[in-house]
């Protein structure tokens, strides 16, 4: 049987006290992690040196996200500690929270991009042609910037606030949220309207809540053209708090509008339904035919 070759020794030189050179032998089958204490630091240093850019960028973005969330929650807790906020303060606080959140994220992304040498070189070239860059970026993001600027102005001047009942371009609803670029309205039928802030700033808005927290709720009914309109007005005005007037006369009938104030904007739809039911009940009790206005 052939004898297996012996493992070739390797080792390091150790100088004893007498000055002679002694070779301390190691065999490959005896090597393990503990016998090479300097390997892992070298490997870790090499890995970090090769991937320092992406790792630093990822850590920077993660820190920015965490910092943005912490700042947002701190502002929210500060508002909660003061109790219920007025519509004015609530609107401004929401804008401030979003501005702080976006600012921290933007700074974090810029710092992350600066970890890459290629990005730094490209940024230097871009800065050299900043005029051309400004034109390109301004043209590409004109709509976004316009909406953001309009949202900031709306939050400062506050022609509308969170919770206000407003009418915009034949659409009436309650302001649910005001963000940096869009405003959200909730219509009476539950439909959510999303309106760019630039359009809100450029067009006329009817705010039914400013000045008086009560809003005007109105409903219309029709009676036959030959019916006694004066008697119909008298019956409707018998309902407590209701005002009534004739607003339209046509071959198909006479339209009567009845209205009263709702205590708050959120109840406008419910109060209008109550007005309509009361008008129909009064008119039908006197045999005056009626149908809801179309």
Sine and cosine of phi, psi and omega as CSV:
sin_phi,cos_phi,sin_psi,cos_psi,sin_omega,cos_omega
0.00,0.00,0.76,-0.65,-0.06,-1.00
-0.95,0.32,0.67,-0.74,0.00,-1.00
-0.99,0.14,0.73,-0.68,0.00,-1.00
-0.92,0.39,0.63,-0.77,0.02,-1.00
-0.91,0.41,0.58,-0.81,0.01,-1.00
-0.95,0.30,0.54,-0.84,0.04,-1.00
-0.91,0.42,0.72,-0.70,-0.02,-1.00
-0.95,0.30,0.79,-0.62,-0.02,-1.00
-0.97,0.22,0.46,-0.89,0.20,-0.98
-0.61,-0.80,0.30,-0.95,-0.06,-1.00
-0.04,-1.00,-0.25,-0.97,-0.04,-1.00
-0.77,-0.64,0.43,-0.90,-0.06,-1.00
-1.00,0.09,0.72,-0.70,0.06,-1.00
-0.82,-0.58,0.79,-0.61,-0.05,-1.00
-0.99,-0.11,0.93,-0.38,0.03,-1.00
-0.96,0.27,0.01,-1.00,-0.06,-1.00
-0.91,0.41,-0.55,0.83,-0.06,-1.00
-0.96,0.27,-0.12,0.99,0.02,-1.00
1.00,-0.10,-0.16,0.99,0.02,-1.00
-0.97,0.23,0.44,-0.90,0.00,-1.00
-1.00,-0.07,0.83,-0.56,0.02,-1.00
-0.90,-0.44,0.71,-0.70,-0.01,-1.00
-0.98,-0.21,0.88,-0.47,0.05,-1.00
-1.00,0.00,0.90,-0.44,-0.14,-0.99
-1.00,0.08,0.59,-0.81,0.12,-0.99
-0.78,-0.62,0.59,-0.81,0.07,-1.00
-0.93,-0.36,0.54,-0.84,-0.04,-1.00
-0.84,0.54,-0.59,0.81,-0.04,-1.00
-0.96,0.28,-0.09,1.00,0.02,-1.00
-0.98,-0.21,-0.05,1.00,-0.07,-1.00
-0.98,0.18,0.66,-0.75,0.07,-1.00
-0.46,-0.89,0.06,-1.00,-0.12,-0.99
-0.87,0.50,-0.60,0.80,-0.05,-1.00
-0.93,0.36,-0.41,0.91,-0.02,-1.00
-0.99,0.13,-0.16,0.99,0.03,-1.00
-0.83,-0.56,0.96,0.29,-0.13,-0.99
-0.91,0.42,-0.34,0.94,-0.04,-1.00
-1.00,-0.04,0.02,1.00,-0.09,-1.00
-0.96,0.28,-0.77,0.64,-0.13,-0.99
-0.91,0.41,-0.66,0.75,0.11,-0.99
-0.85,0.53,-0.61,0.79,0.01,-1.00
-0.92,0.39,-0.68,0.73,0.02,-1.00
-0.89,0.46,-0.70,0.71,0.00,-1.00
-0.89,0.45,-0.66,0.75,0.01,-1.00
-0.91,0.42,-0.63,0.78,0.02,-1.00
-0.91,0.41,-0.68,0.73,0.00,-1.00
-0.90,0.44,-0.68,0.73,0.01,-1.00
-0.91,0.42,-0.61,0.79,0.01,-1.00
-0.90,0.43,-0.57,0.82,-0.01,-1.00
-0.99,0.17,-0.47,0.88,-0.09,-1.00
-0.85,-0.53,0.39,0.92,-0.07,-1.00
-0.89,0.45,-0.60,0.80,-0.02,-1.00
-0.89,0.47,-0.85,0.52,0.01,-1.00
-0.87,0.49,-0.63,0.77,0.00,-1.00
-0.91,0.41,-0.69,0.72,0.03,-1.00
-0.89,0.46,-0.65,0.76,0.02,-1.00
-0.90,0.44,-0.70,0.71,0.00,-1.00
-0.89,0.45,-0.67,0.74,0.01,-1.00
-0.90,0.43,-0.64,0.77,0.00,-1.00
-0.90,0.44,-0.70,0.71,0.02,-1.00
-0.90,0.44,-0.67,0.74,0.01,-1.00
-0.88,0.47,-0.69,0.72,0.02,-1.00
-0.90,0.44,-0.63,0.78,0.01,-1.00
-0.90,0.44,-0.67,0.74,0.01,-1.00
-0.89,0.46,-0.71,0.70,0.01,-1.00
-0.89,0.45,-0.68,0.73,0.00,-1.00
-0.90,0.43,-0.63,0.77,0.02,-1.00
-0.90,0.44,-0.68,0.73,0.01,-1.00
-0.91,0.40,-0.63,0.77,0.02,-1.00
-0.90,0.44,-0.68,0.73,0.02,-1.00
-0.90,0.43,-0.66,0.76,0.00,-1.00
-0.90,0.43,-0.69,0.72,0.00,-1.00
-0.93,0.38,-0.57,0.82,0.03,-1.00
-0.90,0.44,-0.68,0.73,0.04,-1.00
-0.91,0.41,-0.63,0.78,0.01,-1.00
-0.91,0.41,-0.68,0.73,0.03,-1.00
-0.91,0.42,-0.60,0.80,0.02,-1.00
-0.88,0.47,-0.65,0.76,0.02,-1.00
-0.93,0.36,-0.64,0.77,0.00,-1.00
-0.92,0.40,-0.55,0.83,-0.01,-1.00
-0.92,0.40,-0.43,0.90,0.00,-1.00
-1.00,0.04,0.05,1.00,0.00,-1.00
0.99,0.10,-0.28,-0.96,-0.02,-1.00
-0.90,0.44,0.76,-0.65,0.00,-1.00
-1.00,-0.04,0.49,-0.87,0.10,-0.99
-0.95,0.32,0.34,-0.94,0.04,-1.00
-0.83,0.56,-0.59,0.81,0.00,-1.00
-0.90,0.44,-0.77,0.64,-0.02,-1.00
-0.92,0.40,-0.62,0.78,0.00,-1.00
-0.89,0.46,-0.68,0.73,0.00,-1.00
-0.89,0.46,-0.71,0.70,-0.02,-1.00
-0.93,0.36,-0.59,0.81,0.01,-1.00
-0.90,0.43,-0.66,0.75,0.01,-1.00
-0.89,0.46,-0.67,0.75,0.03,-1.00
-0.90,0.43,-0.68,0.73,-0.01,-1.00
-0.88,0.47,-0.69,0.73,0.01,-1.00
-0.87,0.50,-0.68,0.73,-0.03,-1.00
-0.95,0.32,-0.60,0.80,0.04,-1.00
-0.90,0.44,-0.70,0.72,0.01,-1.00
-0.90,0.44,-0.69,0.72,-0.01,-1.00
-0.87,0.49,-0.76,0.65,-0.03,-1.00
-0.91,0.41,-0.65,0.76,-0.02,-1.00
-0.88,0.47,-0.69,0.72,0.00,-1.00
-0.91,0.42,-0.67,0.74,0.01,-1.00
-0.90,0.43,-0.67,0.74,0.00,-1.00
-0.89,0.46,-0.69,0.72,0.02,-1.00
-0.89,0.46,-0.66,0.75,0.02,-1.00
-0.89,0.45,-0.68,0.73,0.01,-1.00
-0.91,0.42,-0.66,0.75,0.02,-1.00
-0.89,0.45,-0.67,0.74,0.04,-1.00
-0.91,0.42,-0.60,0.80,0.03,-1.00
-0.91,0.42,-0.69,0.73,0.01,-1.00
-0.90,0.43,-0.50,0.87,-0.02,-1.00
-0.94,0.34,-0.16,0.99,0.03,-1.00
-0.97,0.26,-0.26,0.97,-0.04,-1.00
-0.99,-0.15,0.78,-0.63,-0.03,-1.00
-0.89,0.46,-0.64,0.77,0.01,-1.00
-0.88,0.47,-0.64,0.77,0.02,-1.00
-0.92,0.39,-0.63,0.77,0.01,-1.00
-0.90,0.44,-0.65,0.76,0.03,-1.00
-0.91,0.41,-0.64,0.77,0.02,-1.00
-0.91,0.41,-0.63,0.78,0.02,-1.00
-0.89,0.45,-0.61,0.79,0.02,-1.00
-0.90,0.44,-0.65,0.76,0.04,-1.00
-0.92,0.39,-0.60,0.80,0.00,-1.00
-0.92,0.38,-0.67,0.74,0.01,-1.00
-0.89,0.46,-0.49,0.87,0.03,-1.00
-0.92,0.39,-0.45,0.89,0.04,-1.00
-0.88,-0.47,0.77,0.64,-0.11,-0.99
-0.90,0.44,-0.50,0.87,-0.01,-1.00
-0.91,0.41,-0.71,0.71,0.03,-1.00
-0.91,0.41,-0.66,0.75,0.02,-1.00
-0.87,0.49,-0.69,0.73,0.00,-1.00
-0.87,0.50,-0.65,0.76,0.03,-1.00
-0.91,0.42,-0.70,0.71,-0.04,-1.00
-0.91,0.41,-0.77,0.64,-0.02,-1.00
-0.91,0.42,-0.67,0.75,0.01,-1.00
-0.88,0.47,-0.65,0.76,0.01,-1.00
-0.94,0.35,-0.66,0.75,-0.06,-1.00
-0.94,0.35,-0.57,0.82,-0.09,-1.00
-0.94,-0.34,0.36,0.93,-0.06,-1.00
-0.85,0.53,-0.71,0.70,-0.06,-1.00
-0.91,0.41,-0.69,0.73,0.00,-1.00
-0.90,0.43,-0.71,0.70,0.00,-1.00
-0.90,0.43,-0.63,0.78,0.02,-1.00
-0.89,0.45,-0.67,0.74,0.03,-1.00
-0.91,0.41,-0.63,0.78,-0.01,-1.00
-0.92,0.39,-0.69,0.72,0.02,-1.00
-0.90,0.44,-0.68,0.73,0.02,-1.00
-0.89,0.45,-0.64,0.77,0.04,-1.00
-0.89,0.46,-0.63,0.78,0.04,-1.00
-0.91,0.42,-0.69,0.72,0.01,-1.00
-0.91,0.42,-0.64,0.77,0.02,-1.00
-0.90,0.44,-0.61,0.79,0.01,-1.00
-0.94,0.34,-0.51,0.86,-0.01,-1.00
-0.99,0.17,-0.76,0.65,-0.04,-1.00
-0.98,0.18,-0.50,0.86,0.08,-1.00
0.82,0.57,0.87,0.50,0.21,-0.98
-0.93,0.36,-0.42,0.91,0.13,-0.99
-0.73,-0.68,0.43,-0.90,-0.03,-1.00
-0.68,-0.73,0.21,-0.98,0.06,-1.00
-0.88,0.48,0.79,-0.62,0.02,-1.00
1.00,-0.08,-0.16,0.99,0.01,-1.00
-0.96,0.28,0.54,-0.84,0.12,-0.99
-1.00,-0.09,0.88,-0.48,-0.11,-0.99
-0.76,-0.65,0.37,-0.93,0.11,-0.99
-0.85,-0.52,0.81,-0.59,-0.01,-1.00
-0.70,-0.72,0.90,-0.43,0.03,-1.00
0.78,0.62,0.84,0.55,0.06,-1.00
0.92,0.38,0.18,0.98,0.06,-1.00
-0.90,-0.44,0.80,-0.60,-0.01,-1.00
-0.91,-0.42,0.72,-0.70,0.02,-1.00
-0.20,-0.98,0.11,-0.99,0.02,-1.00
-1.00,-0.10,0.71,-0.71,0.00,-1.00
-0.94,0.33,0.91,-0.42,0.01,-1.00
-1.00,0.01,-0.64,0.77,-0.06,-1.00
-0.40,-0.92,0.55,-0.84,0.08,-1.00
-0.82,-0.57,0.93,-0.36,-0.01,-1.00
-0.97,-0.25,-0.03,-1.00,-0.10,-0.99
-0.91,0.43,-0.57,0.82,-0.07,-1.00
-0.90,-0.44,-0.38,0.92,-0.06,-1.00
-0.71,-0.70,0.45,-0.89,0.10,-0.99
-0.88,-0.48,0.66,-0.75,-0.08,-1.00
-0.93,-0.36,0.81,-0.58,0.07,-1.00
-0.92,-0.40,0.58,-0.82,0.09,-1.00
-0.92,-0.39,0.92,-0.39,-0.02,-1.00
-0.96,0.28,0.19,-0.98,-0.04,-1.00
-0.89,0.45,-0.49,0.87,0.01,-1.00
-1.00,0.03,0.16,0.99,0.03,-1.00
1.00,-0.05,-0.11,0.99,0.00,-1.00
-0.94,0.35,0.69,-0.72,0.04,-1.00
-0.99,-0.14,0.81,-0.58,0.03,-1.00
-0.97,-0.24,0.79,-0.62,0.01,-1.00
-0.93,-0.36,0.92,-0.40,-0.14,-0.99
-0.89,-0.46,0.79,-0.61,0.10,-0.99
-0.88,0.48,0.67,-0.75,-0.06,-1.00
-0.89,0.45,-0.48,0.88,0.02,-1.00
-0.88,0.47,-0.64,0.77,0.02,-1.00
-0.92,0.38,-0.62,0.78,0.04,-1.00
-0.89,0.46,-0.63,0.78,-0.03,-1.00
-0.96,0.28,-0.41,0.91,-0.08,-1.00
-1.00,-0.09,-0.28,0.96,-0.10,-1.00
-0.89,-0.45,0.19,-0.98,-0.02,-1.00
-0.99,0.17,0.72,-0.69,0.04,-1.00
-0.86,-0.51,0.76,-0.65,0.09,-1.00
-1.00,-0.08,0.91,-0.41,0.02,-1.00
-0.98,-0.20,0.92,-0.39,-0.07,-1.00
-1.00,0.06,0.01,1.00,-0.09,-1.00
-0.95,-0.32,-0.48,0.87,-0.05,-1.00
-0.87,0.49,0.67,-0.74,0.03,-1.00
1.00,0.03,-0.73,0.69,-0.02,-1.00
-0.70,-0.72,0.87,-0.49,-0.03,-1.00
-0.89,0.45,-0.34,0.94,0.05,-1.00
-0.98,0.19,0.50,-0.87,0.01,-1.00
-0.84,-0.54,0.43,-0.90,-0.01,-1.00
-1.00,0.09,0.85,-0.52,0.06,-1.00
-0.96,-0.27,0.73,-0.69,-0.12,-0.99
-0.67,-0.74,0.59,-0.81,0.08,-1.00
-0.63,-0.78,0.49,-0.87,-0.03,-1.00
-0.85,-0.53,0.55,-0.83,0.09,-1.00
-0.74,-0.67,0.44,-0.90,0.03,-1.00
-0.93,-0.37,0.60,-0.80,0.16,-0.99
-0.83,-0.57,0.32,-0.95,-0.04,-1.00
-0.89,0.45,0.50,-0.86,-0.04,-1.00
-0.87,0.50,-0.48,0.88,0.00,-1.00
-1.00,0.00,0.00,1.00,-0.02,-1.00
-0.96,0.28,0.34,-0.94,-0.01,-1.00
-0.98,0.19,0.98,-0.20,-0.06,-1.00
-0.93,0.38,-0.61,0.79,0.00,-1.00
-0.89,0.45,-0.65,0.76,0.03,-1.00
-0.91,0.42,-0.60,0.80,0.02,-1.00
-0.90,0.43,-0.68,0.73,0.04,-1.00
-0.89,0.46,-0.66,0.75,-0.01,-1.00
-0.89,0.46,-0.67,0.74,-0.01,-1.00
-0.91,0.42,-0.68,0.73,-0.04,-1.00
-0.93,0.38,-0.60,0.80,-0.03,-1.00
-0.95,0.31,-0.20,0.98,0.09,-1.00
-0.95,0.31,-0.33,0.95,0.04,-1.00
-0.95,0.31,0.78,-0.62,-0.06,-1.00
-0.83,0.55,0.78,-0.62,0.09,-1.00
0.99,0.14,-0.03,1.00,-0.06,-1.00
-1.00,-0.04,0.68,-0.74,0.15,-0.99
-0.93,-0.37,0.62,-0.79,-0.05,-1.00
-0.66,-0.75,0.55,-0.84,0.05,-1.00
-0.40,-0.92,0.43,-0.90,0.07,-1.00
-0.99,0.12,0.82,-0.58,-0.06,-1.00
-0.91,-0.41,-0.22,0.98,-0.03,-1.00
-0.34,-0.94,0.66,-0.75,0.09,-1.00
-0.76,-0.64,0.83,-0.56,-0.06,-1.00
-0.65,-0.76,0.25,-0.97,0.01,-1.00
-0.83,0.55,-0.51,0.86,-0.03,-1.00
-1.00,0.10,-0.17,0.99,0.05,-1.00
0.36,-0.93,-0.07,-1.00,0.00,-1.00
-0.89,-0.46,0.77,-0.63,-0.01,-1.00
-0.98,-0.20,0.78,-0.63,0.01,-1.00
-0.90,-0.43,0.75,-0.66,0.02,-1.00
-0.97,-0.26,0.76,-0.65,0.05,-1.00
-0.87,-0.50,0.63,-0.78,-0.07,-1.00
-0.50,-0.87,0.34,-0.94,0.17,-0.99
-0.30,-0.95,0.16,-0.99,-0.06,-1.00
-1.00,0.08,0.69,-0.72,0.18,-0.98
-1.00,-0.08,0.61,-0.79,-0.09,-1.00
-0.90,0.44,-0.50,0.87,0.00,-1.00
-0.53,-0.85,0.38,-0.93,-0.10,-1.00
-0.89,0.46,-0.57,0.83,-0.05,-1.00
-0.92,0.40,-0.30,0.95,-0.03,-1.00
-0.98,-0.19,0.15,0.99,-0.06,-1.00
-0.85,0.53,-0.74,0.67,-0.01,-1.00
-0.88,0.47,-0.67,0.74,-0.01,-1.00
-0.92,0.40,-0.64,0.77,0.01,-1.00
-0.92,0.39,-0.62,0.79,0.04,-1.00
-0.89,0.46,-0.63,0.77,0.05,-1.00
-0.90,0.43,-0.62,0.78,0.04,-1.00
-0.91,0.42,-0.65,0.76,0.01,-1.00
-0.89,0.46,-0.71,0.70,-0.01,-1.00
-0.88,0.47,-0.69,0.72,0.01,-1.00
-0.90,0.44,-0.65,0.76,0.00,-1.00
-0.91,0.41,-0.66,0.75,0.01,-1.00
-0.89,0.45,-0.71,0.70,0.00,-1.00
-0.89,0.45,-0.65,0.76,0.00,-1.00
-0.90,0.44,-0.69,0.73,-0.01,-1.00
-0.91,0.42,-0.70,0.71,-0.05,-1.00
-0.93,0.37,-0.67,0.74,-0.02,-1.00
-0.95,0.32,-0.42,0.91,0.06,-1.00
-0.92,0.39,-0.37,0.93,0.01,-1.00
-0.95,-0.33,0.33,0.94,0.05,-1.00
0.88,0.47,0.49,0.87,0.12,-0.99
-0.99,-0.11,0.91,-0.42,-0.01,-1.00
-0.91,0.41,0.58,-0.81,-0.03,-1.00
-0.45,-0.89,0.46,-0.89,0.11,-0.99
-0.59,-0.80,0.42,-0.91,0.03,-1.00
-0.89,0.45,0.51,-0.86,0.04,-1.00
-0.91,0.41,0.67,-0.74,0.00,-1.00
-1.00,0.05,0.00,0.00,0.00,0.00
